Amino acid sequence: MTRTDEEELGRRRFQLQREQAVEAAVEKIRHAPAAGWPSFCNADYTLLREILGELWINLKREKWEEYSFSTLTCQDIQDLIALGKRAKGHVITDVVFDEMDAILSHSRHSSPPL
């Protein structure tokens, strides 16, 4: 196998792992009693998946594994989506990552500014 083929295979494996991690997180959120999943529209679902994908890429796997997606509330999801909309089309800053981490870690003190 050439180096290019190995690199492409590595990229594809990475993408597949990300997709699987995001899908598993979404399924946990979808089944969470307090998530209010039916209240969100398709655009919200898509943006949430994008947000989770970016987080998965930028976080250490141990940190990702610490998140309890099944305990997110409807407000938590709305706040994540609002942060994602604010960052849409831009590089997600460390401040926004920290705010998203606080939501997912259940360590924030209040809702992020919109």
Residue pairs with C-beta under 8 A, 6 or more apart in sequence:
1 9
18 53
18 56
18 57
19 53
21 52
21 56
21 64
22 49
22 52
22 53
22 56
25 52
25 67
25 69
26 45
26 48
26 49
26 52
26 69
28 69
28 70
29 35
29 37
29 48
29 69
29 70
29 72
29 77
30 37
31 70
32 69
32 70
32 71
32 72
32 73
34 71
34 72
34 73
34 74
35 72
35 73
35 74
35 77
36 73
36 74
36 77
39 74
40 48
40 77
40 81
44 77
44 81
47 81
47 84
47 85
47 88
48 77
48 80
48 81
48 84
50 84
51 80
51 81
51 83
51 84
51 100
54 92
55 64
55 97
55 100
55 101
55 104
56 64
58 92
58 97
59 101
63 101
66 105
67 104
67 105
68 106
69 104
71 106
72 103
72 104
75 111
76 103
76 104
79 103
79 111
79 112
80 100
80 103
80 104
82 112
82 114
83 96
83 99
83 100
83 103
83 112
86 96
86 114
87 93
87 96
99 108
99 112
101 107
102 108
103 112
